[in-house]
């Protein structure tokens, strides 16, 4: 899971800039194809959700954190406000070269702090069962699996899992 301080060269920011949405989509498309064999439809899925996020973005209830090194994105996490009391965690990913350094935990903590500030009571997320390290991280902060469904999507047979965290 990694520990210790995040390397100094890693910058984590949440000031949404042109190119951020595209970099999140690209990173997801490329890495999920390489690591899990997902096809181009996964990138389209991420792009559709990210486009909706960008169009409806409200900094009072939504946030995207981008982790970068020398201006190049290496990871992300987002909170999408769904209602006054509910938010969804999305687009949580760290480039393999930068994993196991505590960066994932740092991003997740920033997302949870934002949710607490917004007074969200419930945070939900969808992931796939193959992401054991991410699942372990979610469980370590209190997320509980609520649902799972198996099917062919993104060119693969996968098990999607929904996790929920009750904050207040």
ROGU-523038 format. One record per residue: residue number from 1; residue in three letters; x, y, z of N, C-alpha, C, O in turn. Coordinates in Angstrom, 3 decimals, padded with zeros to 6 digits. Example, Ala and Ser with C-alpha at 12.3 -4.5 7.8 and 13.67 -1.06 7.14 Angstrom:
2
     n   res       n_px       n_py       n_pz      ca_px      ca_py      ca_pz       c_px       c_py       c_pz       o_px       o_py       o_pz
     1   ALA    013.190   -005.690    007.800    012.300   -004.500    007.800    013.200   -003.300    007.800    014.236   -003.319    008.465
     2   SER    012.850   -002.250    007.080    013.670   -001.060    007.140    012.900    000.030    007.870    013.409    001.138    008.039
***
This chain:
168
     n   res       n_px       n_py       n_pz      ca_px      ca_py      ca_pz       c_px       c_py       c_pz       o_px       o_py       o_pz
     1   UNK    000.837   -001.190    000.000    000.000    000.000    000.000    000.872    001.240    000.000    000.404    002.333   -000.319
     2   UNK    002.110    001.080    000.348    003.006    002.231    000.305    002.793    003.113    001.503    001.703    003.165    002.072
     3   UNK    003.805    003.783    001.867    003.698    004.702    002.979    004.728    005.784    002.831    005.408    005.895    001.811
     4   UNK    004.828    006.566    003.853    005.801    007.633    003.820    005.321    008.809    002.997    004.211    008.818    002.464
     5   UNK    006.191    009.801    002.909    005.800    011.015    002.196    005.745    010.804    000.689    006.488    009.997    000.130
     6   UNK    004.855    011.542    000.048    004.768    011.542   -001.405    006.049    012.199   -001.929    006.494    013.204   -001.374
     7   UNK    006.643    011.648   -002.984    007.853    012.281   -003.522    007.628    013.763   -003.832    006.565    014.160   -004.308
     8   UNK    008.657    014.572   -003.548    008.554    016.020   -003.736    008.177    016.414   -005.152    007.508    017.427   -005.355
     9   UNK    008.594    015.633   -006.128    008.316    016.005   -007.514    006.855    015.821   -007.907    006.447    016.277   -008.976
    10   UNK    006.045    015.152   -007.050    004.622    014.948   -007.341    003.826    016.146   -006.829    003.927    016.522   -005.661
    11   UNK    003.048    016.728   -007.707    002.152    017.834   -007.357    000.717    017.336   -007.457    000.330    016.732   -008.457
    12   UNK   -000.062    017.591   -006.427   -001.489    017.255   -006.452   -002.250    018.566   -006.439   -002.090    019.385   -005.534
    13   UNK   -003.081    018.757   -007.452   -003.841    020.005   -007.539   -005.296    019.712   -007.869   -005.632    018.653   -008.399
    14   UNK   -006.147    020.670   -007.544   -007.577    020.513   -007.813   -008.161    021.738   -008.511   -009.371    021.961   -008.473
    15   UNK   -007.312    022.521   -009.138   -007.788    023.652   -009.930   -007.998    023.153   -011.362   -007.047    023.021   -012.132
    16   UNK   -009.240    022.883   -011.696   -009.584    022.294   -012.986   -009.102    023.191   -014.124   -009.472    024.362   -014.214
    17   UNK   -008.261    022.611   -014.998   -007.674    023.351   -016.110   -008.016    022.667   -017.427   -008.313    021.473   -017.453
    18   UNK   -007.974    023.435   -018.533   -008.143    022.801   -019.839   -007.118    021.678   -020.015   -005.940    021.837   -019.696
    19   UNK   -007.586    020.558   -020.522   -006.732    019.386   -020.710   -006.858    018.360   -019.616   -006.531    017.194   -019.836
    20   UNK   -007.327    018.752   -018.430   -007.439    017.802   -017.318   -008.419    016.669   -017.628   -008.123    015.500   -017.381
    21   UNK   -009.571    017.018   -018.164   -010.575    015.985   -018.460   -010.011    015.003   -019.485   -010.130    013.788   -019.322
    22   UNK   -009.406    015.531   -020.528   -008.825    014.668   -021.561   -007.724    013.779   -021.028   -007.624    012.618   -021.426
    23   UNK   -006.885    014.303   -020.124   -005.802    013.490   -019.581   -006.336    012.369   -018.700   -005.790    011.266   -018.696
    24   UNK   -007.401    012.647   -017.954   -008.020    011.600   -017.132   -008.577    010.492   -018.029   -008.387    009.307   -017.757
    25   UNK   -009.256    010.890   -019.086   -009.831    009.918   -020.020   -008.729    009.097   -020.674   -008.817    007.870   -020.732
    26   UNK   -007.694    009.765   -021.165   -006.591    009.081   -021.841   -005.874    008.106   -020.915   -005.622    006.960   -021.287
    27   UNK   -005.547    008.561   -019.714   -004.854    007.700   -018.755   -005.675    006.451   -018.462   -005.132    005.347   -018.407
    28   UNK   -006.972    006.619   -018.275   -007.832    005.463   -018.021   -007.878    004.533   -019.229   -007.730    003.319   -019.088
    29   UNK   -008.081    005.100   -020.413   -008.172    004.275   -021.614   -006.920    003.446   -021.833   -007.004    002.242   -022.075
    30   UNK   -005.765    004.078   -021.751   -004.494    003.402   -022.016   -004.173    002.375   -020.929   -003.855    001.226   -021.239
    31   UNK   -004.252    002.776   -019.665   -003.847    001.868   -018.590   -004.793    000.683   -018.429   -004.337   -000.435   -018.188
    32   UNK   -006.096    000.903   -018.556   -007.020   -000.225   -018.421   -006.910   -001.183   -019.600   -007.162   -002.378   -019.444
    33   UNK   -006.541   -000.685   -020.773   -006.286   -001.580   -021.906   -005.039   -002.414   -021.635   -005.048   -003.628   -021.839
    34   UNK   -003.970   -001.769   -021.179   -002.718   -002.472   -020.914   -002.842   -003.470   -019.775   -002.340   -004.590   -019.872
    35   UNK   -003.504   -003.075   -018.700   -003.510   -003.899   -017.495   -004.633   -004.917   -017.434   -004.478   -005.970   -016.815
    36   UNK   -005.779   -004.619   -018.075   -006.940   -005.498   -017.937   -007.556   -005.913   -019.263   -008.539   -006.655   -019.282
    37   UNK   -006.994   -005.446   -020.371   -007.508   -005.831   -021.679   -008.813   -005.167   -022.073   -009.492   -005.634   -022.987
    38   UNK   -009.177   -004.079   -021.396   -010.407   -003.373   -021.747   -010.242   -002.766   -023.143   -009.150   -002.344   -023.523
    39   UNK   -011.332   -002.730   -023.892   -011.271   -002.184   -025.246   -011.632   -000.698   -025.259   -011.784   -000.073   -024.209
    40   UNK   -011.765   -000.153   -026.451   -012.032    001.279   -026.627   -013.353    001.728   -026.011   -013.530    002.917   -025.745
    41   UNK   -014.288    000.800   -025.777   -015.575    001.209   -025.207   -015.428    001.663   -023.755   -016.247    002.438   -023.262
    42   UNK   -014.389    001.185   -023.071   -014.153    001.666   -021.715   -013.754    003.135   -021.736   -014.238    003.931   -020.932
    43   UNK   -012.871    003.487   -022.661   -012.464    004.888   -022.779   -013.668    005.760   -023.113   -013.785    006.874   -022.604
    44   UNK   -014.564    005.264   -023.963   -015.782    006.012   -024.292   -016.662    006.192   -023.061   -017.244    007.258   -022.859
    45   UNK   -016.757    005.147   -022.238   -017.523    005.219   -020.991   -016.952    006.297   -020.066   -017.696    007.113   -019.522
    46   UNK   -015.640    006.295   -019.893   -014.991    007.296   -019.046   -015.194    008.690   -019.641   -015.483    009.644   -018.919
    47   UNK   -015.044    008.799   -020.947   -015.183    010.095   -021.622   -016.593    010.666   -021.455   -016.752    011.866   -021.230
    48   UNK   -017.607    009.821   -021.562   -018.988    010.296   -021.418   -019.220    010.845   -020.013   -019.781    011.930   -019.858
    49   UNK   -018.798    010.113   -019.001   -018.965    010.578   -017.628   -018.145    011.823   -017.341   -018.604    012.732   -016.649
    50   UNK   -016.933    011.863   -017.874   -016.072    013.020   -017.657   -016.623    014.260   -018.359   -016.511    015.371   -017.842
    51   UNK   -017.214    014.068   -019.529   -017.823    015.200   -020.240   -019.003    015.748   -019.453   -019.157    016.963   -019.331
    52   UNK   -019.832    014.864   -018.922   -020.956    015.306   -018.090   -020.445    016.078   -016.873   -020.993    017.118   -016.508
    53   UNK   -019.399    015.558   -016.258   -018.788    016.208   -015.093   -018.320    017.619   -015.451   -018.602    018.574   -014.728
    54   UNK   -017.609    017.743   -016.562   -017.074    019.044   -016.973   -018.184    020.037   -017.284   -018.086    021.213   -016.935
    55   UNK   -019.239    019.567   -017.938   -020.339    020.453   -018.305   -021.104    020.960   -017.085   -021.538    022.111   -017.052
    56   UNK   -021.265    020.104   -016.093   -022.077    020.452   -014.915   -021.217    020.860   -013.716   -021.745    021.065   -012.622
    57   UNK   -019.918    020.977   -013.906   -018.987    021.206   -012.803   -019.406    022.370   -011.908   -019.655    023.482   -012.373
    58   UNK   -019.475    022.076   -010.604   -019.781    023.077   -009.589   -018.734    022.909   -008.490   -018.770    021.916   -007.763
    59   UNK   -017.800    023.854   -008.350   -016.715    023.672   -007.381   -017.185    023.571   -005.931   -016.414    023.176   -005.057
    60   UNK   -018.442    023.924   -005.670   -018.979    023.783   -004.317   -019.339    022.333   -003.996   -019.428    021.959   -002.827
    61   UNK   -019.549    021.505   -005.044   -019.948    020.119   -004.784   -019.152    019.075   -005.561   -019.280    017.878   -005.304
    62   UNK   -018.331    019.521   -006.508   -017.552    018.610   -007.349   -016.075    018.957   -007.241   -015.711    020.109   -007.007
    63   UNK   -015.226    017.941   -007.414   -013.792    018.210   -007.360   -013.063    017.133   -008.151   -013.423    015.957   -008.109
    64   UNK   -012.036    017.557   -008.868   -011.126    016.640   -009.547   -009.710    016.980   -009.111   -009.257    018.114   -009.268
    65   UNK   -009.022    015.999   -008.568   -007.626    016.155   -008.203   -006.797    015.472   -009.280   -007.099    014.352   -009.692
    66   UNK   -005.772    016.140   -009.722   -004.836    015.585   -010.692   -003.472    015.534   -010.029   -002.973    016.543   -009.529
    67   UNK   -002.874    014.355   -010.029   -001.498    014.206   -009.563   -000.616    014.290   -010.794   -000.875    013.633   -011.803
    68   UNK    000.434    015.109   -010.706    001.277    015.300   -011.879    002.740    015.420   -011.465    003.071    015.770   -010.333
    69   UNK    003.586    015.117   -012.420    005.024    015.280   -012.273    005.499    016.075   -013.483    005.326    015.659   -014.629
    70   UNK    006.094    017.215   -013.207    006.572    018.107   -014.261    005.476    018.387   -015.287    005.729    018.407   -016.491
    71   UNK    004.259    018.602   -014.796    003.132    018.945   -015.644    002.461    017.780   -016.339    001.464    017.972   -017.035
    72   UNK    002.987    016.567   -016.166    002.404    015.391   -016.808    001.525    014.633   -015.806    001.994    014.256   -014.732
    73   UNK    000.251    014.410   -016.156   -000.650    013.693   -015.241   -000.195    012.256   -015.010    000.152    011.535   -015.945
    74   UNK   -000.207    011.860   -013.735    000.157    010.489   -013.367   -000.949    009.819   -012.549   -000.835    008.645   -012.198
    75   UNK   -002.006    010.554   -012.249   -003.094    009.976   -011.475   -004.208    010.967   -011.268   -004.072    012.159   -011.543
    76   UNK   -005.328    010.441   -010.770   -006.487    011.304   -010.538   -007.453    010.641   -009.572   -007.398    009.440   -009.309
    77   UNK   -008.334    011.478   -009.061   -009.501    011.037   -008.296   -010.500    012.184   -008.371   -010.115    013.352   -008.436
    78   UNK   -011.783    011.844   -008.362   -012.811    012.886   -008.438   -013.960    012.567   -007.495   -014.227    011.413   -007.161
    79   UNK   -014.624    013.630   -007.084   -015.887    013.535   -006.353   -016.922    014.260   -007.191   -016.742    015.414   -007.578
    80   UNK   -018.008    013.557   -007.460   -019.123    014.120   -008.214   -020.319    014.202   -007.273   -020.813    013.178   -006.800
    81   UNK   -020.780    015.411   -007.003   -021.953    015.572   -006.153   -023.194    015.067   -006.864   -023.475    015.479   -007.989
    82   UNK   -023.931    014.189   -006.227   -025.147    013.631   -006.823   -026.410    014.242   -006.224   -027.444    014.303   -006.889
    83   UNK   -026.334    014.691   -004.982   -027.454    015.341   -004.296   -026.864    016.112   -003.121   -025.644    016.177   -002.967
    84   UNK   -027.714    016.686   -002.306   -027.223    017.413   -001.121   -026.440    016.496   -000.182   -025.506    016.933    000.492
    85   UNK   -026.830    015.225   -000.146   -026.226    014.324    000.834   -025.391    013.202    000.233   -024.751    012.458    000.976
    86   UNK   -025.378    013.056   -001.094   -024.673    011.926   -001.704   -023.694    012.382   -002.775   -023.956    013.309   -003.541
    87   UNK   -022.550    011.693   -002.799   -021.516    011.948   -003.799   -021.008    010.622   -004.341   -021.155    009.573   -003.714
    88   UNK   -020.408    010.695   -005.521   -019.808    009.513   -006.129   -018.319    009.758   -006.314   -017.903    010.813   -006.793
    89   UNK   -017.528    008.772   -005.930   -016.090    008.801   -006.155   -015.838    008.184   -007.527   -016.331    007.097   -007.830
    90   UNK   -015.064    008.889   -008.354   -014.811    008.422   -009.719   -013.359    008.656   -010.119   -012.645    009.435   -009.489
    91   UNK   -012.941    007.977   -011.163   -011.679    008.184   -011.888   -010.450    008.158   -010.992   -009.557    008.999   -011.104
    92   UNK   -010.428    007.182   -010.109   -009.309    006.994   -009.186   -008.304    006.055   -009.852   -008.583    004.875   -010.066
    93   UNK   -007.142    006.597   -010.171   -006.142    005.824   -010.894   -004.762    006.451   -010.683   -004.608    007.672   -010.673
    94   UNK   -003.775    005.588   -010.517   -002.383    006.016   -010.416   -001.596    005.253   -011.479   -001.745    004.039   -011.615
    95   UNK   -000.764    005.965   -012.227    000.100    005.315   -013.221    000.969    004.286   -012.503    001.441    004.556   -011.399
    96   UNK    001.195    003.107   -013.101    001.949    002.035   -012.427    003.319    002.464   -011.895    003.744    001.989   -010.842
    97   UNK    004.000    003.337   -012.593    005.326    003.787   -012.151    005.271    004.529   -010.811    006.272    004.602   -010.098
    98   UNK    004.111    005.073   -010.476    003.971    005.901   -009.281    003.138    005.234   -008.183    002.751    005.882   -007.210
    99   UNK    002.870    003.948   -008.343    002.104    003.217   -007.328    003.013    002.794   -006.171    004.239    002.783   -006.287
   100   UNK    002.378    002.450   -005.064    003.060    001.955   -003.860    003.937    003.006   -003.186    004.912    002.679   -002.508
   101   UNK    003.578    004.260   -003.382    004.305    005.355   -002.734    003.410    006.134   -001.776    003.837    007.132   -001.195
   102   UNK    002.168    005.678   -001.610    001.231    006.382   -000.751    000.403    007.431   -001.482   -000.416    008.113   -000.867
   103   UNK    000.609    007.565   -002.782   -000.108    008.567   -003.552   -001.610    008.267   -003.625   -002.428    009.181   -003.524
   104   UNK   -001.970    007.009   -003.798   -003.379    006.636   -003.832   -004.088    006.973   -002.534   -005.189    007.523   -002.542
   105   UNK   -003.452    006.641   -001.421   -004.039    006.956   -000.121   -004.156    008.467    000.067   -005.151    008.949    000.608
   106   UNK   -003.149    009.214   -000.377   -003.194    010.674   -000.253   -004.349    011.256   -001.078   -005.064    012.140   -000.607
   107   UNK   -004.528    010.767   -002.291   -005.642    011.243   -003.120   -006.982    010.883   -002.489   -007.896    011.707   -002.449
   108   UNK   -007.098    009.657   -001.999   -008.352    009.237   -001.374   -008.653    010.092   -000.138   -009.804    010.467    000.084
   109   UNK   -007.654    010.397    000.647   -007.871    011.239    001.830   -008.338    012.644    001.446   -009.206    013.214    002.108
   110   UNK   -007.769    013.197    000.389   -008.218    014.509   -000.076   -009.682    014.462   -000.497   -010.447    015.382   -000.205
   111   UNK   -010.067    013.398   -001.177   -011.458    013.246   -001.615   -012.398    013.125   -000.418   -013.468    013.734   -000.403
   112   UNK   -012.002    012.344    000.579   -012.843    012.175    001.767   -012.953    013.468    002.568   -014.023    013.787    003.086
   113   UNK   -011.859    014.209    002.672   -011.901    015.501    003.371   -012.866    016.453    002.680   -013.644    017.141    003.341
   114   UNK   -012.819    016.494    001.366   -013.736    017.348    000.609   -015.186    016.933    000.867   -016.051    017.788    001.059
   115   UNK   -015.451    015.637    000.873   -016.810    015.149    001.133   -017.298    015.548    002.518   -018.464    015.902    002.696
   116   UNK   -016.409    015.490    003.492   -016.783    015.918    004.839   -017.083    017.420    004.865   -018.053    017.849    005.490
   117   UNK   -016.261    018.210    004.195   -016.492    019.652    004.128   -017.837    019.967    003.467   -018.529    020.905    003.864
   118   UNK   -018.194    019.180    002.466   -019.466    019.382    001.755   -020.657    018.805    002.518   -021.808    018.989    002.122
   119   UNK   -020.368    018.108    003.611   -021.389    017.473    004.446   -022.141    016.371    003.690   -023.318    016.124    003.951
   120   UNK   -021.454    015.716    002.757   -022.048    014.543    002.124   -022.161    013.456    003.183   -021.239    013.254    003.973
   121   UNK   -023.269    012.772    003.198   -023.464    011.682    004.154   -023.044    010.346    003.578   -022.583    009.467    004.306
   122   UNK   -023.204    010.189    002.268   -022.936    008.904    001.622   -022.043    009.130    000.405   -022.285    010.027   -000.402
   123   UNK   -021.005    008.299    000.290   -020.151    008.293   -000.895   -020.241    006.894   -001.493   -020.077    005.895   -000.793
   124   UNK   -020.499    006.838   -002.776   -020.542    005.545   -003.454   -019.513    005.526   -004.567   -019.051    006.571   -005.025
   125   UNK   -019.163    004.334   -004.990   -018.254    004.159   -006.120   -018.520    002.808   -006.760   -019.037    001.891   -006.123
   126   UNK   -018.162    002.705   -008.019   -018.185    001.433   -008.731   -016.759    001.107   -009.140   -016.020    001.982   -009.590
   127   UNK   -016.377   -000.142   -008.984   -015.066   -000.613   -009.383   -015.233   -002.000   -009.980   -016.355   -002.490   -010.116
   128   UNK   -014.139   -002.627   -010.330   -014.187   -004.004   -010.821   -013.399   -004.883   -009.863   -012.450   -004.429   -009.224
   129   UNK   -013.798   -006.134   -009.771   -013.226   -007.038   -008.776   -011.729   -007.271   -008.961   -011.048   -007.625   -007.999
   130   UNK   -011.199   -007.083   -010.165   -009.777   -007.296   -010.405   -008.888   -006.270   -009.712   -007.679   -006.477   -009.607
   131   UNK   -009.459   -005.180   -009.243   -008.665   -004.103   -008.644   -008.511   -004.319   -007.138   -009.033   -003.550   -006.331
   132   UNK   -007.788   -005.372   -006.777   -007.679   -005.783   -005.375   -007.012   -004.723   -004.495   -007.436   -004.528   -003.355
   133   UNK   -005.997   -004.046   -004.986   -005.304   -003.044   -004.173   -006.249   -001.877   -003.888   -006.322   -001.396   -002.757
   134   UNK   -006.967   -001.424   -004.908   -007.925   -000.328   -004.711   -009.021   -000.752   -003.746   -009.398    000.009   -002.855
   135   UNK   -009.528   -001.955   -003.921   -010.583   -002.457   -003.040   -010.100   -002.496   -001.594   -010.834   -002.120   -000.680
   136   UNK   -008.876   -002.945   -001.391   -008.306   -002.969   -000.040   -008.245   -001.554    000.541   -008.579   -001.336    001.706
   137   UNK   -007.819   -000.608   -000.279   -007.738    000.786    000.161   -009.122    001.317    000.528   -009.278    001.969    001.561
   138   UNK   -010.128    001.047   -000.307   -011.494    001.496    000.001   -011.969    000.926    001.330   -012.502    001.650    002.171
   139   UNK   -011.773   -000.361    001.511   -012.212   -001.008    002.752   -011.480   -000.445    003.967   -012.059   -000.341    005.048
   140   UNK   -010.215   -000.082    003.796   -009.419    000.420    004.918   -009.932    001.747    005.465   -009.636    002.101    006.606
   141   UNK   -010.702    002.489    004.657   -011.269    003.758    005.131   -012.761    003.639    005.418   -013.420    004.640    005.699
   142   UNK   -013.299    002.422    005.349   -014.676    002.202    005.769   -015.699    001.909    004.693   -016.871    001.708    005.011
   143   UNK   -015.298    001.879    003.426   -016.258    001.511    002.377   -016.658    000.049    002.544   -015.849   -000.792    002.937
   144   UNK   -017.925   -000.237    002.235   -018.455   -001.602    002.297   -019.096   -001.954    000.962   -019.785   -001.140    000.348
   145   UNK   -018.849   -003.201    000.524   -019.443   -003.653   -000.737   -020.945   -003.832   -000.560   -021.401   -004.481    000.381
   146   UNK   -021.712   -003.241   -001.490   -023.164   -003.290   -001.403   -023.794   -004.109   -002.534   -024.885   -004.657   -002.378
   147   UNK   -023.106   -004.185   -003.659   -023.701   -004.832   -004.823   -022.593   -005.306   -005.743   -021.504   -004.733   -005.776
   148   UNK   -022.885   -006.362   -006.491   -021.986   -006.767   -007.561   -022.793   -007.354   -008.694   -023.864   -007.930   -008.497
   149   UNK   -022.246   -007.191   -009.898   -022.903   -007.740   -011.076   -021.836   -008.181   -012.064   -020.831   -007.500   -012.269
   150   UNK   -022.074   -009.319   -012.662   -021.119   -009.894   -013.604   -021.686   -009.806   -015.009   -022.873   -010.044   -015.231
   151   UNK   -020.831   -009.464   -015.947   -021.273   -009.398   -017.331   -020.134   -009.042   -018.252   -019.021   -008.740   -017.821
   152   UNK   -020.444   -009.086   -019.537   -019.438   -008.710   -020.534   -019.599   -007.225   -020.823   -020.648   -006.761   -021.270
   153   UNK   -018.543   -006.514   -020.558   -018.519   -005.077   -020.789   -017.070   -004.697   -021.082   -016.143   -005.305   -020.547
   154   UNK   -016.882   -003.705   -021.920   -015.550   -003.209   -022.263   -014.657   -004.306   -022.846   -013.436   -004.283   -022.692
   155   UNK   -015.303   -005.275   -023.525   -014.574   -006.343   -024.186   -014.141   -007.479   -023.280   -013.412   -008.369   -023.718
   156   UNK   -014.573   -007.470   -022.030   -014.157   -008.490   -021.061   -015.345   -008.953   -020.221   -016.326   -008.226   -020.061
   157   UNK   -015.247   -010.163   -019.690   -016.185   -010.602   -018.655   -015.631   -010.075   -017.335   -014.523   -010.426   -016.930
   158   UNK   -016.408   -009.238   -016.679   -015.930   -008.637   -015.433   -017.018   -008.682   -014.376   -018.198   -008.870   -014.672
   159   UNK   -016.591   -008.505   -013.146   -017.518   -008.338   -012.038   -017.381   -006.904   -011.556   -016.337   -006.504   -011.041
   160   UNK   -018.451   -006.135   -011.730   -018.484   -004.771   -011.222   -018.971   -004.819   -009.779   -019.846   -005.614   -009.435
   161   UNK   -018.400   -003.966   -008.946   -018.756   -003.919   -007.533   -019.055   -002.489   -007.124   -018.342   -001.555   -007.493
   162   UNK   -020.127   -002.336   -006.353   -020.440   -001.027   -005.795   -020.057   -001.023   -004.321   -020.388   -001.941   -003.571
   163   UNK   -019.351    000.036   -003.924   -018.975    000.245   -002.527   -019.614    001.542   -002.035   -019.792    002.497   -002.791
   164   UNK   -019.950    001.548   -000.754   -020.589    002.723   -000.147   -019.912    003.014    001.187   -019.555    002.109    001.942
   165   UNK   -019.747    004.306    001.450   -019.223    004.765    002.736   -020.215    005.753    003.326   -020.612    006.713    002.665
   166   UNK   -020.620    005.516    004.583   -021.499    006.439    005.315   -020.602    007.307    006.186   -019.895    006.806    007.061
   167   UNK   -020.638    008.616    005.937   -019.774    009.546    006.686   -020.413    010.050    007.967   -019.762    010.085    009.011
   168   UNK   -021.679    010.443    007.901   -022.339    011.051    009.062   -023.551    010.248    009.452   -024.242    010.600    010.408
***
